[in-house]
Amino acid sequence: MLNAEAASGLYVKGSNLFDANGNRLVLRGVNISHAWYSGSTMNNISKARSYGCNAVRIVCADGQRWSKTDYNTLKNIIQTCVNNGLICVLEVHDTTDSDSVSSLNAAVNYWKEMKSLLNQYSKYVIVNIANEWMASWEMGADWQSGYINAVRSLRNAGITNVLMVDAPGYAQEVNAMYQYCRGVRDADTTGNIMFSIHMYADAGKDAATVKSGIDAAY
């Protein structure tokens, strides 16, 4: 029997992600750099499916640094993902390497603007709020505070999608994320929130580091 979250969209239960039919999901996919190479986006989505992906992460822009991904464009991207049987992870990339709360808030406001579209596709779309926001290390408390407010703002606005939050320190400061993520998680009254680590440089420097970063989540 499906729970309430499953009936309306993707949902998180414990340490797992589930689709709207209650099937456990393990996302396997690639990044698609729409914000910089928009002319290739739709073709790349189709290629991702042919390569065996079940998800793609789309680089979007809210207009802070790159041309804004508008409503109709975002809808076409999502629908193309749906047509290809792909989960669509949408992220605002303008926040990359920023520690500014105003930058994070701009991303939040972008998602609020897209609310009706996001909710319409809640069975297929994960909102990765802000790419690699809080780039500085040893700023975990500020990362937590920023995302607590961001998550509350998105939920208060009525956005129902699963939310994804990148770790601090260019999404690589694993220990700080685990120290402070509970506060962010608890800010989401739906429980439908995920945390992500970007496995390159420090967090992905070797197999043992990757394994320890993932194992620490359990």
Secondary structure per residue as TSV (DSSP state, phi and psi in degrees):
chain	resnum	aa	ss	phi	psi
A	1	M	-	360.0	131.5
A	2	L	-	-80.2	146.9
A	3	N	-	-85.0	179.6
A	4	A	H	-62.0	-37.5
A	5	E	H	-64.7	-39.8
A	6	A	H	-65.1	-31.7
A	7	A	H	-68.1	-26.4
A	8	S	H	-106.5	-20.4
A	9	G	S	175.7	-169.3
A	10	L	-	-58.6	151.0
A	11	Y	E	-152.8	160.7
A	12	V	E	-111.2	135.1
A	13	K	E	-138.5	119.7
A	14	G	T	63.9	-125.6
A	15	S	T	-105.8	20.7
A	16	N	E	-124.5	152.5
A	17	L	E	-102.8	138.8
A	18	F	E	-127.5	150.2
A	19	D	-	-84.1	179.0
A	20	A	T	-69.4	-9.3
A	21	N	T	-100.5	4.8
A	22	G	S	86.6	13.6
A	23	N	-	-90.9	132.8
A	24	R	E	-64.9	135.9
A	25	L	E	-113.6	133.1
A	26	V	-	-117.0	112.8
A	27	L	-	-75.1	131.1
A	28	R	-	-134.3	113.4
A	29	G	E	-167.6	-161.2
A	30	V	E	-135.4	164.2
A	31	N	E	-86.0	140.3
A	32	I	E	-121.9	118.6
A	33	S	-	-86.3	64.6
A	34	H	T	-58.5	-41.8
A	35	A	T	-59.2	-25.3
A	36	W	T	-109.4	-26.9
A	37	Y	-	-130.8	59.0
A	38	S	G	-62.4	-29.6
A	39	G	G	-67.9	-16.2
A	40	S	G	-103.6	-3.2
A	41	T	H	-58.4	-54.4
A	42	M	H	-64.1	-40.8
A	43	N	H	-64.8	-39.4
A	44	N	H	-67.9	-33.7
A	45	I	H	-62.1	-46.1
A	46	S	H	-63.4	-39.2
A	47	K	H	-64.5	-39.4
A	48	A	H	-57.8	-41.7
A	49	R	H	-63.9	-42.4
A	50	S	H	-67.0	-22.6
A	51	Y	T	-86.6	0.2
A	52	G	T	98.1	8.3
A	53	C	-	-70.3	151.0
A	54	N	S	-113.9	2.6
A	55	A	E	-155.2	155.1
A	56	V	E	-135.7	148.6
A	57	R	E	-110.4	119.4
A	58	I	E	-100.8	124.7
A	59	V	E	-78.4	109.0
A	60	C	E	-108.8	171.9
A	61	A	-	-137.7	141.9
A	62	D	-	-99.1	3.3
A	63	G	S	98.4	-4.5
A	64	Q	S	-66.9	-41.2
A	65	R	S	-127.2	-29.4
A	66	W	S	-128.1	166.0
A	67	S	-	-58.4	131.4
A	68	K	-	-62.6	135.2
A	69	T	-	-80.8	105.4
A	70	D	-	-78.9	173.4
A	71	Y	H	-57.4	-51.0
A	72	N	H	-65.5	-38.2
A	73	T	H	-64.5	-44.3
A	74	L	H	-62.8	-40.5
A	75	K	H	-61.3	-43.2
A	76	N	H	-63.5	-38.5
A	77	I	H	-62.6	-49.3
A	78	I	H	-61.6	-46.3
A	79	Q	H	-63.3	-36.6
A	80	T	H	-64.1	-39.0
A	81	C	H	-62.7	-46.4
A	82	V	H	-59.5	-45.4
A	83	N	H	-61.3	-26.5
A	84	N	T	-99.1	7.9
A	85	G	T	70.2	33.7
A	86	L	-	-114.4	138.7
A	87	I	E	-72.6	138.3
A	88	C	E	-111.1	110.6
A	89	V	E	-96.3	113.3
A	90	L	E	-100.6	133.8
A	91	E	E	-135.2	145.1
A	92	V	E	-90.1	121.0
A	93	H	-	-93.8	-12.1
A	94	D	T	-62.8	-18.4
A	95	T	T	-84.0	-4.9
A	96	T	T	-55.6	130.6
A	97	D	T	65.2	17.7
A	98	S	-	-100.8	143.2
A	99	D	-	-107.0	4.1
A	100	S	-	-80.3	126.9
A	101	V	H	-63.3	-33.5
A	102	S	H	-64.0	-33.3
A	103	S	H	-67.2	-44.2
A	104	L	H	-61.9	-43.4
A	105	N	H	-63.6	-34.3
A	106	A	H	-63.6	-39.6
A	107	A	H	-64.2	-42.8
A	108	V	H	-59.1	-43.8
A	109	N	H	-65.0	-33.4
A	110	Y	H	-62.6	-46.5
A	111	W	H	-65.2	-36.2
A	112	K	H	-61.4	-39.7
A	113	E	H	-62.2	-31.3
A	114	M	T	-95.8	12.5
A	115	K	H	-50.3	-51.8
A	116	S	H	-60.9	-38.2
A	117	L	H	-68.4	-45.9
A	118	L	H	-60.5	-46.8
A	119	N	H	-65.5	-35.6
A	120	Q	H	-59.3	-33.5
A	121	Y	T	-112.1	34.1
A	122	S	T	-65.4	-16.7
A	123	K	T	-78.2	-10.4
A	124	Y	T	-128.9	-16.7
A	125	V	E	-113.5	131.0
A	126	I	E	-108.9	132.9
A	127	V	E	-97.4	105.1
A	128	N	E	-85.5	97.4
A	129	I	-	-50.9	-49.5
A	130	A	S	-154.9	123.4
A	131	N	T	-69.3	121.3
A	132	E	T	48.6	40.9
A	133	W	-	-74.2	148.9
A	134	M	-	66.9	71.2
A	135	A	-	-72.7	-32.1
A	136	S	S	-67.7	145.3
A	137	W	S	-84.8	162.0
A	138	E	S	59.9	35.4
A	139	M	-	-125.5	31.2
A	140	G	H	-59.2	-38.7
A	141	A	H	-64.7	-38.2
A	142	D	H	-70.9	-38.1
A	143	W	H	-58.6	-47.2
A	144	Q	H	-60.0	-48.6
A	145	S	H	-60.1	-44.9
A	146	G	H	-61.1	-43.7
A	147	Y	H	-77.8	-29.5
A	148	I	H	-57.4	-47.5
A	149	N	H	-66.7	-39.2
A	150	A	H	-64.3	-46.0
A	151	V	H	-64.2	-45.7
A	152	R	H	-60.8	-40.7
A	153	S	H	-64.0	-42.7
A	154	L	H	-66.1	-42.9
A	155	R	H	-69.9	-39.0
A	156	N	H	-64.0	-27.8
A	157	A	T	-77.0	-12.6
A	158	G	T	97.2	13.2
A	159	I	-	-76.3	126.2
A	160	T	-	-104.0	-9.4
A	161	N	S	-63.9	157.4
A	162	V	E	-59.6	134.2
A	163	L	E	-103.2	144.0
A	164	M	E	-120.8	134.0
A	165	V	E	-122.1	123.9
A	166	D	E	-75.5	145.3
A	167	A	-	-61.9	158.5
A	168	P	H	-70.7	175.5
A	169	G	H	63.3	55.1
A	170	Y	H	56.2	35.1
A	171	A	H	65.1	24.5
A	172	Q	T	-124.2	-8.4
A	173	E	-	-84.7	80.1
A	174	V	H	-62.5	-47.6
A	175	N	H	-61.1	-40.5
A	176	A	H	-65.7	-37.8
A	177	M	H	-62.0	-46.2
A	178	Y	H	-68.1	-28.7
A	179	Q	H	-70.7	-36.3
A	180	Y	H	-112.7	-4.6
A	181	C	H	-71.6	-23.5
A	182	R	H	-61.6	-37.8
A	183	G	H	-63.2	-39.2
A	184	V	H	-68.6	-44.4
A	185	R	H	-57.8	-45.2
A	186	D	H	-69.2	-17.7
A	187	A	H	-73.4	-17.4
A	188	D	-	-95.1	103.2
A	189	T	T	-67.0	-17.9
A	190	T	T	-83.0	-22.2
A	191	G	-	79.1	1.3
A	192	N	-	-94.8	73.4
A	193	I	E	-139.5	142.7
A	194	M	E	-126.8	157.7
A	195	F	E	-123.2	142.5
A	196	S	E	-125.0	144.9
A	197	I	-	-115.8	135.1
A	198	H	-	-96.3	112.4
A	199	M	-	-86.1	71.6
A	200	Y	S	-142.1	172.5
A	201	A	T	48.3	-117.2
A	202	D	T	-65.2	-50.0
A	203	A	T	-74.2	-16.8
A	204	G	T	-126.2	27.3
A	205	K	S	-68.9	-26.5
A	206	D	S	-159.2	171.0
A	207	A	H	-62.1	-38.8
A	208	A	H	-65.3	-38.5
A	209	T	H	-67.1	-42.2
A	210	V	H	-60.5	-46.4
A	211	K	H	-63.3	-43.6
A	212	S	H	-67.7	-35.3
A	213	G	H	-64.5	-39.8
A	214	I	H	-74.9	-44.4
A	215	D	H	-61.5	-30.3
A	216	A	T	-66.2	-15.7
A	217	A	T	-77.5	-13.3
A	218	Y	-	-104.1	360.0
